Amino acid sequence: MTKPTLIYVYDPLCGWCFGFHPVMEKLAERFKDQLEIRVVAGGLAIDENAQSISEGYSYIRGALEQVEQTTGVQFGENFKLLAEEGSYLYDSEPSCIAQTAVGILYPDSALRFAGELHNALFVEGKSLNDPVTFEEILKGMELDIKPFQEKFDDEATRRQTREQFEWCKTVGASAFPTLLLEIGSDTGLMSRGYRPYDTLESHLHHLIRNYEKLLS
């Protein structure tokens, strides 16, 4: 039986995705025998939307407490200082390309890599505009850096990432986080925005059970 695929559309610069990542990890563990997991980086801050925090994303400073209270995650002091200072360029493209490269090379590590990107920015206050940050993460994950460097620098990887941004818009995943469920050639929207684990676990459980009944 072909497993359905749960597609997790997120952005490395999305604070709500940082809050949602623990939920996603629990879902991946809960349904590891019933679902494939695919991680797609969606492109929150690209092109004209790539701006400094002070220019285009000043609301972030006021939203941190709400994300923390709702999701239970904690933003690090280094990121809070970064947001307060305001000059950090919010540009999703480098980290989204990195996510695409990891998804191609090390698909079983794609979800963990997404979490490590969040941790680097939102806890440690590191730059996701600097490829050195990605290499440090991969080293910590004990993944080979050289193939990643080649894939990251490959124009085809950038092109694939940009195509993913457009695909996300066509399937209704232009807000983050979004979960899509792919069964065969059909892809449907499951949830958009932050949702608690219990709600999503129950919904997925029923969807999978109904799918398995159809095949039995």
N, C-alpha and C positions, 0 to 999 in steps of 0.2 A: 504494500500500500504506500503510495506517495504521501509523504507528510505535507501538511499545509506549512506555509512559511509566514511567520510573523515578521513584518517589516517595521523596523524602528527608525523613524525619520526624526532626526534631531539636528542641532547645530552645536558645535563646540563652544560657541560664545553665548549660548542661551542659558540664563540662570535657572529657569524653570526646568530645563533638561537636566541640569546639575542636580536639582531636587528630585527629578524623576528617575535618575539612574539607579538608585537602590531598588526601586520598584521593578525596573526592567530586569535587573539582575535576578531578583526573586522569581519573576515570571519565567525567565530563561531556565532557571534551575527546576522550577515546578513542572514545566512542560518539556523538559529536555528529551524525553522519549517520544513525544507526540508532535513536536514542532521543530522546524528549522528556523533559525534566527538570521535575519539579514539586517545590517546596519547601513543606513543611507544618510549622508550628510546633506542638509537641505539648503544651506546658503542664506543665513539670516542677514548678514551685513556684507553685501557685495556691490561692486560698481559704485553708483552714486550714494548708496547706503553705507559704504565703508567710510566711516568718519571717526574722529576722536570721541572719546566718551563725553567731553564737555560740549562738543558741537552737536552730536546727534543722539547721544545715549545718556544724557544727564539724569533721566528718570531712574536709571539703574540704582543709584545711591539710595533713592527712596524706596525701592522695591525689595531690597535685600531682606529687610525684617519680615516682610510678608511671605517671601519664599521660605525663609527659615521657619516661621511659625506654622506654615501650611505643610511643609514637607519633612521637617526635622533635620535637614542638613545645616551645616554651619559654614558660612563664608569665612575664609582666613583673614587675619588682620592685614596681610600683605596685599590681598586683593582690595580690601576696603580702602587702603591707602592709595592704591592705584586708581580706584574709582574717584576718590576725593581729589586727587591731583589733577585728573581729567585729560591728560595729553595722550594717553594710550590709544593707539589706533585700533578701533574695532573693525577688523577686516577678516571675514570668515574664510576667504579663499585659501590661504595657506594651510590652515588646519583641516579644511574640508578635503583638499587634495591629499593631505597626509592620511586622512581617514579612508579615502578611496584606495590609496596605495596599500594600506594595511589590509583592507577588505579583499583586495586582489591576491596579495601574497600570503596573508595569514588569516583567512576568514574565520577560523575558530577563535582568534584572539581579537576580533574586531570590536566586540562589545566591551571587553576589558580596556582596549585602547581608548575607546570613547570616554570611559570613566577616568582614565589616566590623564586625558586632555583636560577634562573638567578640573581634576585635582590640581594640575599644573597651574591653571589660570586662577580658578576661584578659591583655592586654598593657599597655594604657594606664591601667587602673584607673578608667575613667569610669563614671558611673551610667547603667544602662539603665532607670532609673525616671524619667529626665528626657528629655522630648521634644526638648530642645535637642541632645542627643547624636545622635538620629536625623537631625535636620536638618543637623548638621555632616557626618555620613556622606554624606547625599544630596548635599550641596554638593560634597564631595570626589569623588563619583561623577558629577558634572555632570548630576544629575537635578533636575527641577523640584520645588521644595519646596512651593509653594502647593497643588497638587492633593493632595500627601501630607498636608499639615496638615488639609485638609478631610476626607479619607478616614479619617485617624487619629481625628479627633474624631467621626466618624459612628457612631451607635449600631449601625447595621447592620453595620459592620466588626467591632465588638466582639462582636456576636451571631454573626457568621460564624466568628470566632476560637473562641468557646466551643463552637460546633457542631463545629469541627474537633477540639477536645480530645476530645469524646465519640466522634467517628468514629475517632480513633486507637485508642481503647480497644476498639472493636468489631472492628477489623481486626488486633488483636494488636500494635499499635505504641505500647504504653504505656511502653516503655523506650527510651532514646535512646543513640546513633542507631539508627534502624531504616530498612531499605530495603524497599520494596514494588515489585512489578512489576505494572503494569496493562496487560492486553492485552484490548482490546475492553471488555466489561462485567465482566470477571473481574479481581480484584485478589488477588495472592498474596504472602505473606511471603517475602522473599528472604534477609534477614539481620537479626540483631538484635545490637546491641552493636558494639564496635570490631572491624573486620576489616581486615587489610592489603590493599593495592591488588591484588597479584598474585592472591590468592585470589578476590577479587570480580571482577576482570577476566576470569579464566578461566571463572568460573561464568556471568557475563553473556554472554560470547562464545558459549558452548554453548547457552544459552537462546535467544539471538537467532538463531543459526544454525538451530536446530531449528524455530523459528517461521517463519523464511524458507523452509525446506524444505516446511513444511506449505502455504504459500501458492503455491509454485511449481508 
